[in-house]
Amino acid sequence: MIRGRNGESSMLRRQFLKTASAGAAVAASSLPRVSLAQATGPHELPKLPYTENALAPVISANTIGFHYGKHHAGYIANLNNLLQAAPELAALKMEELIKTTAANPNRTPVFNNAAQVWNHTFYWNSMKANGGGAPTGKIKDKIDADLGGYDKFKAAFHAAALGQFGSGWAWLIVDGDKLAIARTGNADTPLVQGKKCLLTIDVWEHAYYLDWQNRRADYITAWLDKLVNWEFAEKNLG
């Protein structure tokens, strides 16, 4: 049977919507489930430093809704649940909790959730609306001295974020008395090596896939050009 152009277009639209709906259902089913009962405990989900649509179009409100409202909230809920069985850890502040559990294989679930809470909070603060581009002030001088200038920093940071195999993070850190670029996998963080973190980009797929699909390189470029919060980095530099 031969279909006319309008019939063919309608059929294609129906097929696309059916496929998209099925994909969204699968994605939603894989997200951490959060309930009010699960969320109680010593740690609370920190507020975003901006509205959910503030980073659009680089990062959409839809992505923020899932990433912050499901993933980040899920790590908080999981951590609080785990700490119910570890009261000796419940009183520790987040950074101390991460450092205490990092090298303990019996506490890997606590470390993974605590580190992901910290990493995500740091990531949200590493961005701002109308950010990005070359920095100014003290952080610029430090990048010039230690990394050869902004263009070299940008190329090296982009390569680190793009080259992180699978899930993870790229970081601008202070190592000793000099700036450096690092990358970590999964929940790992330079914090456990005693490094001072200045900025991070999340390259887990849930950070960018709804907006950029498999184009991680484009997401990183847009993040550097339009979202980096250099004031936050300079504040961390001290």
MARKOL-227468 format. One line per field, with one value per residue (C-alpha): residue number from 1; residue in three letters; chain; x, y, z. Coordinates in nm, 4 decimals. Each point is the difference from the previous one (the first is absolute). Last residue first. Example, Ala and Ser with C-alpha at 12.3 -4.5 7.8 and 13.67 -1.06 7.14 Angstrom:
BEGIN
resi: (2  1)
resn: (SER  ALA)
chain: (A  A)
east: (1.3670  -0.1370)
north: (-0.1060  -0.3440)
up: (0.7140  0.0660)
! end
This chain:
BEGIN
resi: (238  237  236  235  234  233  232  231  230  229  228  227  226  225  224  223  222  221  220  219  218  217  216  215  214  213  212  211  210  209  208  207  206  205  204  203  202  201  200  199  198  197  196  195  194  193  192  191  190  189  188  187  186  185  184  183  182  181  180  179  178  177  176  175  174  173  172  171  170  169  168  167  166  165  164  163  162  161  160  159  158  157  156  155  154  153  152  151  150  149  148  147  146  145  144  143  142  141  140  139  138  137  136  135  134  133  132  131  130  129  128  127  126  125  124  123  122  121  120  119  118  117  116  115  114  113  112  111  110  109  108  107  106  105  104  103  102  101  100  99  98  97  96  95  94  93  92  91  90  89  88  87  86  85  84  83  82  81  80  79  78  77  76  75  74  73  72  71  70  69  68  67  66  65  64  63  62  61  60  59  58  57  56  55  54  53  52  51  50  49  48  47  46  45  44  43  42  41  40  39  38  37  36  35  34  33  32  31  30  29  28  27  26  25  24  23  22  21  20  19  18  17  16  15  14  13  12  11  10  9  8  7  6  5  4  3  2  1)
resn: (GLY  LEU  ASN  LYS  GLU  ALA  PHE  GLU  TRP  ASN  VAL  LEU  LYS  ASP  LEU  TRP  ALA  THR  ILE  TYR  ASP  ALA  ARG  ARG  ASN  GLN  TRP  ASP  LEU  TYR  TYR  ALA  HIS  GLU  TRP  VAL  ASP  ILE  THR  LEU  LEU  CYS  LYS  LYS  GLY  GLN  VAL  LEU  PRO  THR  ASP  ALA  ASN  GLY  THR  ARG  ALA  ILE  ALA  LEU  LYS  ASP  GLY  ASP  VAL  ILE  LEU  TRP  ALA  TRP  GLY  SER  GLY  PHE  GLN  GLY  LEU  ALA  ALA  ALA  HIS  PHE  ALA  ALA  LYS  PHE  LYS  ASP  TYR  GLY  GLY  LEU  ASP  ALA  ASP  ILE  LYS  ASP  LYS  ILE  LYS  GLY  THR  PRO  ALA  GLY  GLY  GLY  ASN  ALA  LYS  MET  SER  ASN  TRP  TYR  PHE  THR  HIS  ASN  TRP  VAL  GLN  ALA  ALA  ASN  ASN  PHE  VAL  PRO  THR  ARG  ASN  PRO  ASN  ALA  ALA  THR  THR  LYS  ILE  LEU  GLU  GLU  MET  LYS  LEU  ALA  ALA  LEU  GLU  PRO  ALA  ALA  GLN  LEU  LEU  ASN  ASN  LEU  ASN  ALA  ILE  TYR  GLY  ALA  HIS  HIS  LYS  GLY  TYR  HIS  PHE  GLY  ILE  THR  ASN  ALA  SER  ILE  VAL  PRO  ALA  LEU  ALA  ASN  GLU  THR  TYR  PRO  LEU  LYS  PRO  LEU  GLU  HIS  PRO  GLY  THR  ALA  GLN  ALA  LEU  SER  VAL  ARG  PRO  LEU  SER  SER  ALA  ALA  VAL  ALA  ALA  GLY  ALA  SER  ALA  THR  LYS  LEU  PHE  GLN  ARG  ARG  LEU  MET  SER  SER  GLU  GLY  ASN  ARG  GLY  ARG  ILE  MET)
chain: (A  A  A  A  A  A  A  A  A  A  A  A  A  A  A  A  A  A  A  A  A  A  A  A  A  A  A  A  A  A  A  A  A  A  A  A  A  A  A  A  A  A  A  A  A  A  A  A  A  A  A  A  A  A  A  A  A  A  A  A  A  A  A  A  A  A  A  A  A  A  A  A  A  A  A  A  A  A  A  A  A  A  A  A  A  A  A  A  A  A  A  A  A  A  A  A  A  A  A  A  A  A  A  A  A  A  A  A  A  A  A  A  A  A  A  A  A  A  A  A  A  A  A  A  A  A  A  A  A  A  A  A  A  A  A  A  A  A  A  A  A  A  A  A  A  A  A  A  A  A  A  A  A  A  A  A  A  A  A  A  A  A  A  A  A  A  A  A  A  A  A  A  A  A  A  A  A  A  A  A  A  A  A  A  A  A  A  A  A  A  A  A  A  A  A  A  A  A  A  A  A  A  A  A  A  A  A  A  A  A  A  A  A  A  A  A  A  A  A  A  A  A  A  A  A  A  A  A  A  A  A  A  A  A  A  A  A  A)
east: (4.1358  -0.0041  -0.3503  -0.1211  0.1784  -0.1738  -0.3413  0.0600  0.1015  -0.3445  0.0264  -0.3285  0.0304  0.3281  0.1235  -0.3391  -0.0611  0.3308  -0.0675  -0.3499  0.1361  0.2621  -0.2594  -0.2033  -0.1697  -0.3400  0.0528  -0.3053  -0.1406  0.3510  0.1756  0.0354  -0.1636  0.2933  0.2478  0.2329  -0.0438  0.2197  0.2019  0.1546  0.2439  0.0779  0.2799  0.1816  0.0231  -0.0025  -0.3565  -0.1132  0.1161  -0.3367  -0.1123  -0.3702  0.0262  0.3418  0.2300  0.1681  0.2679  0.1218  0.2687  0.0562  0.3183  0.0890  -0.0269  -0.2690  -0.2728  -0.2892  -0.1935  -0.2065  -0.1431  -0.2668  -0.1218  -0.1953  0.1382  0.3547  0.1153  0.1589  -0.2606  0.0361  0.3804  0.0204  -0.2320  0.2078  0.3206  -0.1386  -0.1574  0.3145  0.2113  -0.2349  -0.0167  0.3716  0.3058  -0.1311  0.1834  0.0732  -0.2865  -0.2478  0.1152  -0.0303  -0.3489  -0.1030  0.1232  -0.2020  -0.1749  -0.1340  -0.0345  -0.3371  -0.2735  -0.2853  -0.3286  -0.1983  0.2243  0.2033  0.2581  -0.2606  -0.2116  0.3129  0.1073  -0.3415  0.0271  0.3441  -0.1037  -0.3120  0.1923  0.2712  -0.2559  -0.1754  0.3159  0.1635  -0.2989  -0.0249  0.3771  -0.0027  0.1296  0.2683  0.1409  0.2342  -0.2529  -0.2100  0.1777  0.0802  -0.3606  -0.1408  0.2455  -0.1151  -0.3680  0.0149  0.0066  -0.2879  -0.1467  0.3245  -0.0128  -0.3732  0.0711  -0.3209  -0.2104  0.2874  -0.0921  -0.3510  0.1320  0.2451  -0.2664  -0.2288  0.2771  0.1145  -0.3586  -0.0377  0.3039  -0.1343  -0.3706  -0.0571  0.3513  0.0617  -0.3636  -0.1281  0.3304  -0.0246  -0.3553  0.0944  0.2478  0.3783  0.1679  -0.3290  -0.0605  0.2052  -0.2635  -0.2871  0.0179  0.0350  0.3359  0.2339  -0.1776  -0.1037  0.1922  -0.1657  0.0115  0.2335  -0.0469  -0.3039  -0.3396  -0.0077  -0.1215  -0.3300  -0.0612  0.0459  0.2758  0.0514  0.3416  -0.0373  -0.0055  -0.3803  0.0098  0.2407  -0.2103  -0.3177  0.1717  0.1143  -0.3527  -0.1436  0.2619  -0.0730  -0.3767  0.0452  0.2311  -0.2338  -0.2973  0.1992  0.1065  -0.3617  -0.1144  0.2742  -0.0941  -0.3652  0.0831  0.2377  -0.2446  0.0206  0.0538  -0.1312)
north: (3.1681  -0.2359  -0.1057  0.3594  0.0236  -0.3121  0.1267  0.3333  -0.1909  -0.1555  -0.1932  0.0058  0.1422  -0.0812  -0.2793  -0.1723  0.0488  -0.1705  -0.2830  -0.0605  0.0003  -0.2630  -0.2170  -0.0257  -0.3337  0.1570  0.3743  0.1176  -0.3186  -0.1493  0.2767  -0.0671  -0.3463  -0.1131  0.0455  0.2742  0.2352  0.3075  0.1176  0.3187  0.1118  -0.3181  0.0018  -0.3319  -0.2196  -0.3238  -0.0701  0.3422  -0.0832  -0.1764  -0.3517  -0.0611  -0.1545  0.0720  0.2916  0.2597  0.2504  0.3381  0.1799  0.3330  0.0398  0.0269  -0.3677  -0.1198  0.2629  -0.1328  0.0520  -0.3133  -0.2469  -0.2444  -0.3537  -0.2559  -0.1939  0.0691  0.3480  0.1180  0.2657  0.1593  -0.0153  0.1234  0.2927  0.0926  -0.0117  0.2088  0.2550  0.0299  0.0521  0.2731  0.1571  0.0456  -0.2196  -0.2249  0.1165  0.3698  0.0876  -0.2068  0.1714  0.3469  -0.0812  -0.1290  0.3216  0.2314  -0.0894  -0.3198  -0.0927  -0.1203  -0.1426  0.1520  0.1425  -0.2104  -0.1624  -0.3155  -0.1464  0.0291  -0.2749  -0.2149  0.0407  -0.1174  -0.2912  -0.1017  0.0189  -0.2140  -0.2391  -0.0304  -0.0836  -0.2577  -0.1792  0.0230  -0.1483  -0.2830  -0.0647  -0.0245  -0.3550  0.0725  0.2751  0.2302  0.2731  -0.0367  0.2479  0.2483  0.0110  0.0320  0.2795  0.1890  -0.0530  0.0895  -0.2980  -0.0627  -0.2861  -0.1937  -0.1591  -0.0552  -0.2499  -0.1942  0.3136  0.1397  -0.2188  0.1457  0.3548  -0.0734  -0.1550  0.3002  0.2502  -0.2003  -0.0089  0.3755  0.0452  -0.2477  0.0874  0.3739  0.1119  -0.2057  -0.0598  0.3535  0.1509  -0.1904  0.1196  0.3561  -0.0132  0.0080  0.1964  0.1689  0.0610  0.0523  0.1995  -0.2417  -0.1837  0.3241  0.0942  -0.0941  -0.3366  -0.0801  -0.2599  -0.3420  -0.0765  -0.2128  -0.1221  -0.2142  0.0011  -0.0509  -0.3586  0.0830  0.2910  -0.2337  -0.0198  -0.2541  0.0058  0.0215  -0.3115  -0.0013  0.3599  -0.0887  -0.3000  0.2097  0.2766  -0.2516  -0.1424  0.3498  0.0882  -0.3193  0.0590  0.3663  -0.0885  -0.2685  0.2362  0.2729  -0.2467  -0.1077  0.3607  0.0785  -0.3001  0.0959  0.3556  -0.1123  -0.2461  -0.3665  -0.2812  -0.3435)
up: (4.8638  -0.2979  0.0985  -0.0358  -0.3335  -0.1268  0.1142  -0.1726  -0.3141  -0.0306  -0.3258  -0.1954  -0.3517  -0.1738  0.2245  0.0236  -0.3727  -0.0803  0.2451  -0.1404  -0.3543  0.0889  0.1753  -0.3181  0.0790  0.0735  0.0516  0.1942  0.1563  0.0072  0.1933  0.3715  -0.0174  -0.2139  0.2859  -0.1161  0.2971  -0.0238  0.2972  0.1326  0.2740  0.1936  0.2593  -0.0001  0.3105  -0.1953  0.1174  -0.1220  -0.3502  -0.0420  -0.0856  -0.0536  -0.3496  -0.1448  0.0716  -0.2186  0.0833  -0.1213  0.1950  0.1734  0.1997  0.3698  0.0844  -0.2373  -0.0284  -0.2033  -0.3233  -0.0338  -0.2502  0.1167  -0.0409  -0.1993  -0.2941  -0.1114  0.1008  -0.3245  -0.0744  0.3420  -0.0058  -0.3598  0.0731  0.3052  -0.2043  -0.2863  0.2336  0.2121  -0.3106  -0.1216  0.3467  0.0535  0.0396  0.2744  0.3115  -0.0546  -0.2344  0.1993  0.3210  -0.1529  -0.1265  0.3433  0.1609  -0.2202  -0.3234  -0.1499  -0.3682  -0.1187  0.2131  0.1930  -0.1237  0.2485  0.2576  0.0324  0.2403  0.2763  -0.1510  -0.0409  0.3634  0.1188  -0.2418  0.1199  0.3666  -0.0438  -0.2237  0.2626  0.2695  -0.2194  -0.1088  0.3428  0.1816  -0.2548  0.0279  0.3807  0.0397  -0.2577  0.2262  -0.1912  -0.0784  0.3188  0.2267  -0.2777  -0.1178  0.3537  0.0789  -0.3088  0.0861  0.3686  0.2315  0.2425  -0.2006  -0.0154  0.3463  -0.0537  -0.2794  -0.0650  -0.0355  -0.2030  -0.2968  -0.0186  0.0202  -0.2797  -0.2244  0.0462  -0.0730  -0.3049  -0.1256  0.0354  -0.2240  -0.2560  0.0038  0.0548  -0.0904  -0.3135  -0.0951  0.0476  -0.1102  -0.3291  -0.0595  0.0987  -0.2860  0.0151  -0.2799  -0.0943  0.2827  0.3158  0.1901  -0.0685  0.3343  0.1955  0.1477  0.2901  0.0288  0.3549  0.1934  0.0392  0.3708  0.2085  0.3584  -0.0778  -0.1667  -0.3781  0.0042  0.1668  -0.2368  -0.2928  -0.2598  -0.2755  -0.1666  -0.3802  -0.2168  -0.0459  -0.1260  -0.2789  -0.1071  -0.0021  -0.1964  -0.2587  -0.0394  -0.0411  -0.2621  -0.1984  0.0001  -0.0877  -0.2894  -0.1366  0.0154  -0.1785  -0.2683  -0.0575  -0.0263  -0.2496  -0.2137  -0.0003  -0.1014  -0.2775  -0.1500  0.0876  -0.2504  0.0931)
! end
